[in-house]
Amino acid sequence: MLRKNTSSFERVEQILILSTLFLLVVITVQPILNLLAISLSDSSKVPLMSGLTIIPEKLSFDVWAILFQHPRVLTGLANSVFIAVVGTILNVVFTALMAWALSRPKLPGRRILFIFVLITIVFEPGIIPDFFVVKKLGLIDSYWSVILYKMVNAWYLIILIRFFEEIPNELIEAVELDGANAFQVLWLIVLPLARPALATITLFYLVYHWNDFLRPMIYFNDQDMWPLQVVLRQFVVEGDKAAMVGIEAMGNYDGASQINMRSLKAGMIIFTIAPVLFIYPLILKFFTKGTMSGAVK
């Protein structure tokens, strides 16, 4: 909405900004709506649908019936939820603890520890030494081989350190004078004030764990451990239709085998990204400003 009492130049500026934002929204949302429309359309209509179609043609839920009944898809969803939830909780806890320690000026060896953090950004081990370490620890075919990787991300750690450093020392000193110990200061004062930063890194860690498919492909030999992204890759990239509708259905040419491959791929993609699209608005409410406004008072 345009503000009142603005000059002509400011109105043109506002119109350009709003037009650009609207264009970005369309560019972002249109492909998702197109995939959703294809997955909800009848298989006979899908070949005629273009990449700009956002309204389903001859509504059909056959694709979604297959996805919600397929054991590998449901198992992959459960695996992804477990890895993402457990991994994100551990990531945020250890990142917050380490960031709070490194943000304190009185910490002995603070500069040396911070240099080690920066070194991990520049010199990251390759997949081969990483594989030998995981194998030596006996974590092959274990969820921990994926969850424990990058327990503390250096970039997210730096974000949290900078946020903690902005918390007024007067506030912390006042709490300490009331008899609070270090963990009480962190739990009762620092973390509540750091909700925007914590929400940011939580979202980053969650998306990372949810979208990760390379490490599960390498370390999970058991297909029952595959997360949803690996199932998606097998189906969408390799085009393994028989894995979705079943070999028996393919041989009998029944209704499931007649479903368009493009519809199945579109439905699988939407099924994979839907949880993140649902969670994002829930975390968005914590992206607030002025959380520390008046805290010292």
Summary of the structure (lengths in Angstrom):
residues: 297
radius of gyration: 24.7
end to end distance: 35.4
largest distance: 77.2
contacts: 808
relative contact order: 0.13
helix: 70%
strand: 1%
